[in-house]
Amino acid sequence: MSELKVCLISPPTATELDDRELAETEAVRLIADAAPAGILTLAAVLEQRGIFPRIFNLNRLYYEYLRNRENRVDFCAFVSRKLEAESFDVFGFGTICSTYPLTIRIAREVKRAHPDAALVLGGPQASVVDVQTLRAFDFVDCVVRGEAENTFPQLLSALAGDGRLDPIPGITFRRRGEVVRNPNAPVIADLDELPLPAFHLYPELKDCRYVPLELGRGCPFACTFCSTNDFFRRRFRLKSPQRVIEQMSAIRALYGIAEFDLIHDMFTVDRKRVVAFCEALLACGERFVWGCSARTDCVDEELIALMARAGCRDIFFGVETGSGRLQRVIDKNLDLAEAARMIRSTDSHRIHTTVSLITGFPEETMEDLRQTVDFLTDSLRFDSVEPQLHLLAPLADTPLFSQHRDRLVLDDIFSDMAYQGWRQDPADRALIAAHPEIFPNFYSVPTPGLDRRHVKELRDFILNGMARFRWLLVALAQHRGGLLPVFEEWRTWRLKILKKDFAADSESIVYYSKIEFRREFLEFVRSHCLPTMGRAIPALRTLLAYEGSLDMADAAVAPEGLDGAPKLAQGLHVVELDSDYKEIIGRLREKESLDRIAARPVVVAIRKNAGKRFEVVQLSDLAGRILRLCDGRRSAAEIGDLLSLRGEDTAGVPPAKACAFALELLRQEGLIAA
Amino acid sequence: MPDQPSDLLEIFVHIPDDLGLTADQVTALKQKVTVEFVGLTVGAASPTQIVIQLVDGHRTPPGG
């Protein structure tokens, strides 16, 4: 068995972003560069048994391909050529639903080049469409279903030995042309037995900001749209705190990384164990930063506070829908008021909180959608909260899929669970069209209460809008009775004034991603909304001025200056506004009216913080005036003279001294450099 | 913070003692020169939010 040459190939997540600029963005790279934890854990298990697999990371290969595109070969052929140089006995592909067509195409090329090697698929997607895959694609020899750490080594033993696959639980294979599905394998009861993922096979780890590390497996809940249940058999398990911390310490010692994405579909099911983990972290003498997934009904304010103290900086809440009715229909059953309280709580601890929402359920009505959009809008009132709005995809082998499998529609309005980037690859689409039972996530289920194209455009509008003018959207939504009416108003205006509609979903997604949308939406607010805002006009005008200035803030570069002369700190952008911006934002946070915001000039400074977000501060009148004089050319003395000439009120302190004092305060605040 | 201290920084370093300000003057000036945190916001010209969403979506179910 030790002579078996094994190649493990991680599923792609960054491919199909055929726009080079898009693919190279930091946000995409952050995810694409993440270590493939599942494949590396499997590799570590194999190493324990004397098999030393080669790892191929399709994300890495994709970037290599993208940067050498002059050769113009197809990516699948490119991967195949990369693998040609070595001979392997077994190829093991990890799979996920969104790139399953691509994985299948690559597997076909690989099998063509290595006809004698065994081609094995594993991972979440192949596990649930195993029989269909083997029936449709004769180049696939076997599927390892569910957790592979025990099953895959058994399969390799059989392949290296007598070749008998019948006794191996958890695999589906072909025997004399017939597809055979062996019984499920038991899940791994004690996850502490698993070794540290073979990060040494992933040299790029040294360039990563964070490391994905498994906390445990199995979510005991049974939401109708989720495919997790089957893969981990709904068996909730956690590694012991000691084991996880030992692995975190080892990774820090080996690679110098102390930030972790702690992977578990539902970490917080067992409160006592979350407390034990946090207390162990606090007692371990090392400081780690981490993120996890949770349900809002499986945390409380006290627990959130403890998690924050123990280094939790990221949390993922799947809220799914803002409609109480749909919560019951999809078997999620969250109390939405409680969810809102937990979101407020994580925000209060500055935990970056993802609030994931889904639209496009078959039972969803416009009223349900309105409630979901309202929930999303309320989430926007918290700085640390990042809402997501996904279009439902019927994932294979879910209750939702089973209920609607005969009514799937390929309407080319794709969920983000179905493709990446802006266009569907034609070769992928041909596969998808031919095999709905294998690629159902690219299809939609009928939504009699919703127009999916309309909903998809709403999604593009909201996601890009909140990225570009978050508080403006909140203000408009508050004034217009919700974000949904704002979208309808905008859409009507766009059709009437700009005479712009989209022939296809792909046109909409590109339009909303571009700066053109920002410009046109701000014009819509200025010319259409502003005159109708009544007593809220000053507030909205101030928000517009602020948003308009952000284009410059993005590109702000500190001016060249003279040595020793105070100048604005690198990346700082200063804007003068007509009303109290802090007061406006404060009212929006608390859902208070924007009426009668007093007109008074204020200076606001915007700078990027360490987390690459913009931090906004409002300056007092004197601080603002001094900051405006810091052009990198005037000396501190000259600024003092100007203050004196202008008769500024310096609280009875001589202007030169007041200026020097103020400059020091502003420097301490990080607003000026000298 | 620049690598090399400048003349101006020399002045900064000695504030407030070298300026000869009284405690009352310091208090009065601090009230006149304030910097209040308003909040965090996102950048305006990020053309790829949609992709961020796409990629982040993969944190949800492993089927994704």
Interface residues (C-beta under 8 A of the other chain):
Chain A: T13 A14 L17 L22 T25 A27 V28 I31 A32 I96 C97 S98 G123 P124 Q125 V128 C226 S227 T228 F231 F232 D265 S293 F316 G318 T354 S356 D383 S384 Q388 L389 H390 L395 A396 T398 D416 M417 Q420 G421 N441 D460 L463 N464 M466 A467 R468 F469 R470 W471 I509 Y512 S513 K514 I515 R518 E547 L550 D551 A553 D554 A555 D563 G564 A565 P566 Y581 K582 I585 V604 A605 I606 K608 N609 K612 R613 F614 E615 V616 V617 Q618 L619 S620 D621 L622 A623 I626 S635 A636 D649 T650 A651 G652 V653 K657 A658 A660 F661 A662 L663 E664 L665 L666 R667 E669 L671 A673 A674
Chain B: M1 P2 S6 D7 L8 L9 I11 F12 I15 P16 L19 G20 L21 Q25 V26 A28 L29 K30 Q31 K32 V33 T34 V35 E36 F37 V38 G39 L40 T41 V42 G43 A44 A45 S46 P47 T48 Q49 I50 V51 I52 Q53 L54 V55 D56 G57 H58 R59 T60 P61 P62 G63 G64
